[in-house]
Amino acid sequence: MLASSLWGCGFFFGKIALVEMNFAHMVLYRFLFGMVPLLPLLITHRPHLNTKEWGVLLAASFLGVPLQFLLQFYGLSMTTVSHAALMVGTMPVILAVGATIFAHERMDRVGWIAMAASTCGAAMIALGGRHHAGAGGSSLAGDLLIVASLFIALFWILFNKQLMEHHSHIVITAYGLALGTAMLLIWVPLEYGLPPVAHISMKVWLALAASGLLCTATTTLLWNWGLTQVPASQAGVLLNMEPLIGSLLGVIVLGEHLGPDAWAGGALILGAAILLTTRSRTRVREQLPIT
C-alpha cells in the first residue's frame, strides 16, 4: 500500500518537470536518480540467473522501463494528472484479466462485473475529457496512452513474478531497473537529443529527484517485495491508493478540474478495484512458467 501511495505522486512530480523539459528527458532523469540508491545493491547482491532468465529479465526491463514509461509520460504530457491517475485505477482489473488469460484461470462473476465497471469508468473519464483538450487540459489520446502503458506494465509484472519465484526481489529490482536505465541512456539521446542541464530550476530538479528516489527505486523495491508475499491475484489491492493520491494531488495542488463524467468514472474504477480485490475468488497460479 505504501508503494501504491508513493506511485500516486509520480504523475504529480512528472507534471512539474514537464514544464521545463520534454517527457523523454524527464523519464531519463527519473531513472538516473532512481538508480542512485540501487547502485550499492548491484555490488552486494550478485545475480545467479541462467541464460533463459537473463532473457526474461531483459524483456521485462524493456517493457517495464523505456516502453512503459515513455508511453505513459508522453500520455501525461497530453492530459492532466488527475485524469492519468484515475486511469491507473484500471490496473487491478487489467492484472486480473491478464493473469486469467496467461495463467489459464477463470474469473468468477464478481471479477467480470468489476472488469465491466472499470472499463465503463475508464471510458467515461477518457470520453469526458475529449471536449477539454488543450494547453494544460485533458485529452482522449493522452488518457488512452496511459491505459496502453498499463497493458505493457502487466507483462512487466508477470515476468518479474516469474523470476522472483527463484530469485531475490532485490536482485530482480536492481538489475531490472539498471538494464532499463541503460536502454534509456542509449535511446533517449539518439532520438531526442541530450537532456537539458542549464536553465533547469531547483523546483524541477527536486521533483525529478523525488520521482526517482521515492516513486521509482523505493516503490519498485516495495512492490516486488509485496509480490513475494501475496498471490499475484491479490497484488492489485496494492495499487488502489495510487489513483486516489494522484487525483487528489491534481485537483487540490495543481488546481485541475474534474467534470461529472470523470468523478463518476473514477468512482466506478475505484469501486471495481476494491470489489475485485476483496470479493472476487479469482486466483492466479502460484508458479508461472518462464517462457
C-alpha positions as CSV (number, residue, x, y, z in Angstrom):
1,M,0.0,0.0,0.0
2,L,2.9,2.3,0.7
3,A,4.3,1.6,-2.8
4,S,0.9,2.5,-4.3
5,S,0.7,5.8,-2.3
6,L,4.2,6.8,-3.5
7,W,3.5,5.8,-7.1
8,G,0.5,8.1,-6.9
9,C,2.9,11.1,-6.6
10,G,4.7,10.1,-9.8
11,F,2.4,11.9,-12.2
12,F,2.4,15.0,-9.9
13,F,6.2,15.2,-9.9
14,G,6.3,14.4,-13.6
15,K,3.9,17.2,-14.5
16,I,6.2,19.7,-12.6
17,A,9.2,18.5,-14.6
18,L,7.3,18.6,-18.0
19,V,7.1,22.4,-17.7
20,E,10.8,22.7,-18.4
21,M,11.7,19.6,-20.5
22,N,10.1,17.0,-22.7
23,F,8.7,13.7,-21.5
24,A,11.7,11.6,-22.7
25,H,14.3,13.6,-20.9
26,M,12.1,13.7,-17.8
27,V,11.8,9.9,-17.8
28,L,15.6,9.5,-18.3
29,Y,16.4,11.8,-15.3
30,R,13.8,10.0,-13.2
31,F,15.6,6.7,-13.7
32,L,19.0,8.1,-13.3
33,F,18.0,9.5,-9.9
34,G,16.3,6.2,-9.1
35,M,19.5,4.2,-9.8
36,V,21.5,6.2,-7.1
37,P,20.3,4.1,-4.1
38,L,20.3,0.9,-6.2
39,L,23.9,1.1,-7.3
40,P,25.2,-0.4,-4.0
41,L,22.7,-3.3,-4.3
42,L,24.3,-4.2,-7.7
43,I,27.5,-4.9,-5.8
44,T,26.2,-6.5,-2.7
45,H,23.6,-8.8,-4.4
46,R,25.1,-10.8,-7.2
47,P,22.7,-12.3,-9.8
48,H,22.6,-16.0,-10.4
49,L,20.3,-16.1,-13.4
50,N,20.7,-18.7,-16.2
51,T,20.6,-17.7,-19.9
52,K,16.8,-18.0,-20.2
53,E,16.2,-16.0,-17.1
54,W,18.5,-13.2,-18.3
55,G,16.4,-13.1,-21.5
56,V,13.2,-12.8,-19.4
57,L,14.8,-10.0,-17.3
58,L,15.9,-8.2,-20.5
59,A,12.4,-8.4,-21.9
60,A,10.8,-7.3,-18.6
61,S,13.3,-4.4,-18.3
62,F,12.5,-3.2,-21.9
63,L,8.7,-3.4,-21.3
64,G,8.7,-2.0,-17.8
65,V,11.1,0.9,-18.2
66,P,11.6,2.5,-21.7
67,L,8.5,1.3,-23.4
68,Q,6.0,1.6,-20.5
69,F,7.3,4.9,-19.1
70,L,8.0,6.7,-22.3
71,L,4.5,5.9,-23.5
72,Q,2.9,6.7,-20.1
73,F,4.6,10.1,-19.7
74,Y,4.0,11.0,-23.3
75,G,0.4,10.4,-22.5
76,L,0.7,12.5,-19.3
77,S,2.1,15.4,-21.5
78,M,-1.3,15.4,-23.3
79,T,-3.6,15.0,-20.3
80,T,-4.0,16.0,-16.7
81,V,-2.5,14.4,-13.5
82,S,-6.0,13.7,-12.1
83,H,-7.1,12.0,-15.4
84,A,-3.9,10.0,-15.7
85,A,-4.1,8.9,-12.0
86,L,-7.7,7.8,-12.4
87,M,-6.9,5.8,-15.5
88,V,-4.3,3.9,-13.5
89,G,-7.2,2.6,-11.3
90,T,-7.9,0.2,-14.2
91,M,-4.7,-1.7,-13.4
92,P,-6.0,-4.2,-10.8
93,V,-8.6,-5.3,-13.3
94,I,-6.1,-5.5,-16.1
95,L,-3.8,-7.5,-13.9
96,A,-6.6,-9.9,-13.0
97,V,-7.7,-10.3,-16.6
98,G,-4.1,-10.8,-17.8
99,A,-3.5,-13.4,-15.1
100,T,-6.7,-15.1,-16.2
101,I,-5.5,-15.3,-19.8
102,F,-1.8,-16.1,-19.3
103,A,-2.2,-18.4,-16.2
104,H,-5.3,-20.1,-17.7
105,E,-7.5,-19.3,-14.8
106,R,-11.2,-18.2,-14.8
107,M,-12.5,-15.2,-13.2
108,D,-15.7,-15.6,-11.2
109,R,-18.9,-13.5,-11.7
110,V,-17.6,-10.8,-9.3
111,G,-14.4,-10.4,-11.3
112,W,-16.3,-10.0,-14.6
113,I,-18.6,-7.4,-13.0
114,A,-15.6,-5.5,-11.7
115,M,-13.9,-5.6,-15.2
116,A,-17.1,-4.3,-16.8
117,A,-17.4,-1.5,-14.3
118,S,-13.8,-0.5,-14.6
119,T,-14.0,-0.4,-18.4
120,C,-17.1,1.8,-18.2
121,G,-15.3,4.1,-15.7
122,A,-12.2,4.5,-17.9
123,A,-14.4,5.2,-21.0
124,M,-16.3,7.9,-19.0
125,I,-13.1,9.6,-18.0
126,A,-11.5,9.4,-21.4
127,L,-14.5,10.5,-23.4
128,G,-15.4,13.1,-20.9
129,G,-12.0,14.8,-21.3
130,R,-12.4,14.9,-25.1
131,H,-14.0,18.3,-25.1
132,H,-11.5,19.9,-22.7
133,A,-8.3,19.2,-24.6
134,G,-5.8,22.0,-24.9
135,A,-2.9,23.5,-23.1
136,G,-2.9,22.1,-19.6
137,G,-6.1,20.1,-20.2
138,S,-7.1,16.5,-20.6
139,S,-7.4,14.7,-23.9
140,L,-8.7,11.4,-25.2
141,A,-5.4,10.5,-26.8
142,G,-3.4,11.1,-23.6
143,D,-5.8,9.1,-21.5
144,L,-5.7,6.2,-23.9
145,L,-1.9,6.2,-23.9
146,I,-1.9,5.9,-20.2
147,V,-4.2,2.8,-20.5
148,A,-1.9,1.3,-23.2
149,S,1.1,1.7,-20.9
150,L,-0.8,-0.3,-18.2
151,F,-1.2,-3.2,-20.6
152,I,2.6,-3.2,-21.1
153,A,3.1,-3.0,-17.4
154,L,1.0,-6.1,-17.0
155,F,3.8,-8.2,-18.7
156,W,6.5,-6.5,-16.7
157,I,4.7,-7.6,-13.5
158,L,4.1,-11.1,-14.7
159,F,7.7,-11.6,-15.9
160,N,9.0,-10.2,-12.6
161,K,6.7,-12.5,-10.7
162,Q,8.1,-15.5,-12.6
163,L,11.7,-14.5,-11.8
164,M,11.1,-13.8,-8.1
165,E,9.8,-17.4,-7.6
166,H,13.5,-18.3,-7.7
167,H,15.5,-15.1,-7.1
168,S,15.6,-12.3,-4.6
169,H,13.3,-9.3,-5.2
170,I,16.3,-7.1,-4.6
171,V,18.3,-8.7,-7.5
172,I,15.4,-8.5,-9.9
173,T,14.6,-4.9,-9.0
174,A,18.1,-3.6,-9.0
175,Y,19.3,-5.4,-12.2
176,G,16.0,-4.9,-13.9
177,L,16.0,-1.1,-13.4
178,A,19.7,-0.9,-14.3
179,L,19.1,-2.7,-17.6
180,G,16.1,-0.5,-18.3
181,T,18.0,2.7,-17.4
182,A,20.8,1.6,-19.8
183,M,18.3,1.3,-22.6
184,L,17.0,4.8,-21.9
185,L,20.6,6.1,-21.9
186,I,21.0,4.8,-25.4
187,W,17.6,5.6,-26.9
188,V,16.7,9.0,-25.5
189,P,19.8,10.9,-26.6
190,L,19.7,9.3,-30.0
191,E,16.0,10.1,-30.6
192,Y,15.5,13.3,-28.5
193,G,19.0,14.7,-28.1
194,L,21.0,15.3,-24.9
195,P,18.9,16.1,-21.8
196,P,19.0,19.7,-20.7
197,V,21.1,20.7,-17.8
198,A,21.3,24.5,-17.9
199,H,18.2,26.7,-17.1
200,I,16.5,23.9,-15.1
201,S,15.0,25.3,-11.9
202,M,15.6,23.9,-8.5
203,K,11.9,23.0,-8.2
204,V,12.2,20.7,-11.2
205,W,15.4,19.1,-10.0
206,L,13.7,18.4,-6.7
207,A,10.7,16.9,-8.5
208,L,13.0,14.7,-10.6
209,A,14.9,13.6,-7.6
210,A,11.7,12.8,-5.7
211,S,10.2,10.9,-8.6
212,G,13.4,8.8,-9.0
213,L,14.2,8.1,-5.3
214,L,10.6,7.8,-4.0
215,C,8.5,6.9,-7.0
216,T,10.9,4.6,-8.8
217,A,13.6,3.0,-6.6
218,T,11.6,2.8,-3.3
219,T,8.3,1.9,-5.0
220,T,9.7,-0.9,-7.2
221,L,11.5,-2.5,-4.3
222,L,8.4,-2.4,-2.1
223,W,6.2,-3.6,-5.0
224,N,8.4,-6.5,-5.9
225,W,8.7,-7.5,-2.2
226,G,5.0,-7.3,-2.0
227,L,4.7,-9.7,-4.9
228,T,6.7,-12.3,-3.0
229,Q,4.3,-12.0,0.0
230,V,0.9,-12.3,-1.7
231,P,-0.5,-14.2,-4.7
232,A,-0.5,-12.3,-8.0
233,S,-4.3,-12.3,-7.9
234,Q,-4.2,-10.2,-4.8
235,A,-1.4,-7.8,-5.9
236,G,-3.9,-5.4,-7.5
237,V,-5.1,-4.3,-4.0
238,L,-1.6,-2.7,-3.5
239,L,-2.5,-0.3,-6.4
240,N,-5.7,1.0,-5.0
241,M,-4.2,4.1,-3.4
242,E,-2.4,5.3,-6.5
243,P,-5.4,6.7,-8.4
244,L,-6.7,8.3,-5.2
245,I,-3.5,10.0,-4.2
246,G,-2.7,11.1,-7.8
247,S,-6.1,12.6,-8.5
248,L,-6.2,14.4,-5.2
249,L,-2.8,16.0,-5.9
250,G,-4.0,17.0,-9.3
251,V,-7.2,18.6,-8.1
252,I,-6.0,20.1,-4.8
253,V,-2.4,21.1,-5.5
254,L,-2.4,21.8,-9.3
255,G,-6.0,23.1,-9.4
256,E,-7.2,20.7,-12.1
257,H,-10.9,20.4,-12.8
258,L,-12.7,17.0,-12.9
259,G,-16.1,17.1,-14.6
260,P,-19.1,15.0,-13.6
261,D,-18.1,12.2,-16.0
262,A,-14.6,12.0,-14.5
263,W,-15.9,11.9,-11.0
264,A,-18.4,9.2,-11.8
265,G,-15.8,7.2,-13.9
266,G,-13.3,7.5,-11.1
267,A,-15.8,6.2,-8.6
268,L,-16.6,3.2,-10.9
269,I,-12.9,2.4,-11.3
270,L,-12.1,2.6,-7.6
271,G,-15.2,0.7,-6.7
272,A,-14.3,-2.0,-9.2
273,A,-10.8,-2.3,-7.9
274,I,-12.0,-2.6,-4.3
275,L,-14.7,-5.2,-5.4
276,L,-12.2,-7.2,-7.3
277,T,-9.5,-7.4,-4.7
278,T,-11.8,-8.0,-1.7
279,R,-14.7,-10.1,-3.1
280,S,-13.5,-12.0,-6.2
281,R,-12.4,-15.6,-5.9
282,T,-10.2,-15.4,-9.0
283,R,-6.8,-16.9,-8.3
284,V,-3.6,-16.8,-10.3
285,R,-1.4,-19.9,-10.4
286,E,1.4,-19.6,-8.0
287,Q,4.1,-20.8,-10.4
288,L,4.1,-19.2,-13.7
289,P,6.3,-20.9,-16.3
290,I,9.2,-18.9,-17.7
291,T,8.8,-18.9,-21.5
